[in-house]
């Protein structure tokens, strides 16, 4: 069974182009790879939620993804 990496490697050798395909855990036939993709998705979701949870816990109030990041004044 060919993997997406094998296809990418062949395309890179032929045309010199490098690309990445988005892989869906639900469509992955290999149960171990499917598990790793599910773990990566859960990890990414938790990493994105953590800063907002901590800021809210510290009293900064709820943070929306639409809020622009706040910059600290540079010490000059």
N, C-alpha and C positions, 0 to 999 in steps of 0.2 A: 504494500500500500504506500503510495507516494504521500509525503507530508507537504504542507504549505511551504516549509523551508526548502525542500527539494525543488519545488517549482520555482521558488524565488531565486535559488542558487543557479538553476538552469537559465532563467531569464537574465540574471546578472551576467553570466558568462557570455550569452549570446549578444545582448544589446548593450551591456554595461549599465542597465538601469536597475535600480534597487527599489523594491517596494515591500510593503507589509499589508497583509490582509487582516481584516478584523475577523476574529474567530468567535463563534457563538458556542457557549458551553452546552447549550441544549442540543446543538447539531453535531457535537463532537462524538464520534463512535468509541473512542478509547476511554474506558471508565476512569483511568488514572489521570489522563490529561484533562478530562471533563471535571474531575475533582479539583485539580490545580486551578482551572479557570474559575470555578465557583469560589474557591478560597481567595483568589486575586480580586474578584468582584466584591466580595464581602469586605476584604481588607481596604480596598479603595473607598468604599462607601463609608466605612467607619472612620478612616483618616480624614475624609472631607467633613464629616459631621462633628468630629472632636473639637476643633477650634471654637465653633459656635457654642457648643455645650459648655466649654470651659469659660468663655467670655460671659455667658449668661449666669453661670455659677458664681463668677467673680463680681457680678452686679453691673456688667456693662449693658444689660438688657438684651432682648432678642436681636439677633443679627440676621439680616436678609442677604441672600446671595446677590441681590441687586444693589446693595450698598457698596459704594466704592471703597477700596482699602484706605485706611487712614494712615497718613505718613507722620512720623514723629519729626518735630522740628530739629534740624541739624544743629549741633552745638558749635556755634561760631563765636 
